Amino acid sequence: MGELANCPKCDKLFVATPAQDVCPTCYKEEQQLFETVYNYIRKKENRMATLPEVAEATDVEETLVIKWIRTGKLKLAQFPNLGYPCEKCKTLIRQGKICDQCAKGLQQDLKHLQEEEDRLKKEKTSTFLRKF
């Protein structure tokens, strides 16, 4: 079941669901914009277009195209140059929120933090034991 929310585009009150995050009026507008984008990139000569090129040619905001990619509404299999920026380094990616390189960096940072935490815990235990 959905919950009451204000539409992020027009501020109208509506019942939000996981499938619909804007009011019905804005959803219809988004559907029309989606059709415009999809019809543009479906043409053979536009299949190599990048996100900025698609946004400029269709007058649709990049953020909306990114939303369709992330939700799976827009499938990237036939559009090799279409993607969106990694949230950390802005490298072009085609799935998820961050690129593989940033993910590896975060994993290394977490590993270092865990090692430091373990070292501090060991020091604290060692200091405690020396008191007795």
Secondary structure, DSSP 8 states (H G I E B T S, - for coil): --EEEE-TTT--EEEEBTTB-S-HHHHHHHHHHHHHHHHHHHSGGGTT--HHHHHHHHT--HHHHHHHHHTTSS--TT-TT--EE-TTT--EESSSSS-HHHHHHHHHHHHHHHHHHHHHHHHHHHHHHHH-
